[in-house]
Amino acid sequence: MNDQYQISPEQLKEDVIDVLKTIYDPEIPINIYELGLIYDIQISTSGNVNIDMTLTAPGCPVAQSFPGDVESRVMSVPGVKKAHVELVWEPQWTKDMMTEAAQLQLGMF
């Protein structure tokens, strides 16, 4: 049971977040995690990752392809067995969902 190669769901979530921070919104030069586009990350003990995310606007030109791109990047994380990204529109994204660092980077303070 003490498999040294087994990654805890908590560690795997940190690794997934690290990868999400390398994916940038195509229209705003901020990563999707700091931008507040990631609403939920669920990690199972077997390494399955489910992510609820949104986009800055429903008419975003990458609405069809971006979730698949995010899934592919998450699948590259060691320990991830399966990844699924669900695009959700509730609650609607607002600039208040951005981290303080992202708001500072965009000069919103």
C-alpha positions, 0 to 999 in steps of 0.5 A, spaced: 500 500 500 505 504 501 507 505 493 513 510 493 510 511 485 503 513 488 502 520 487 496 523 492 490 526 489 493 532 493 499 532 490 496 531 483 492 537 484 498 541 485 501 538 479 495 539 475 494 547 477 502 548 475 500 545 468 494 550 468 498 556 470 502 555 463 496 555 459 494 562 457 487 565 454 488 566 447 485 574 448 488 576 455 495 575 456 494 571 463 494 564 464 487 561 465 488 559 472 490 566 475 484 569 470 479 565 474 477 560 468 478 554 472 472 553 477 473 546 480 478 541 479 476 534 482 482 528 482 480 521 484 485 516 488 486 513 481 488 519 477 482 521 474 482 529 473 475 532 472 475 540 471 470 545 470 472 551 467 469 557 463 471 562 458 471 569 458 465 570 453 460 564 450 462 567 443 469 566 444 472 563 438 476 557 441 470 555 445 470 548 441 477 547 441 480 550 448 477 544 453 480 539 448 487 543 448 486 543 456 485 536 457 491 534 452 496 538 457 493 535 463 494 528 460 501 530 460 502 530 468 505 524 471 500 520 474 494 523 471 490 517 468 484 520 464 482 528 464 475 531 462 474 538 462 467 540 462 465 547 459 460 551 464 457 558 463 454 558 470 456 562 474 458 567 468 465 569 468 467 576 471 473 580 472 472 579 479 474 572 479 481 574 477 487 573 482 489 580 485 496 578 481 492 578 474 488 584 476 495 587 477 498 585 471 492 588 467 493 594 471 486 594 474 488 596 481 
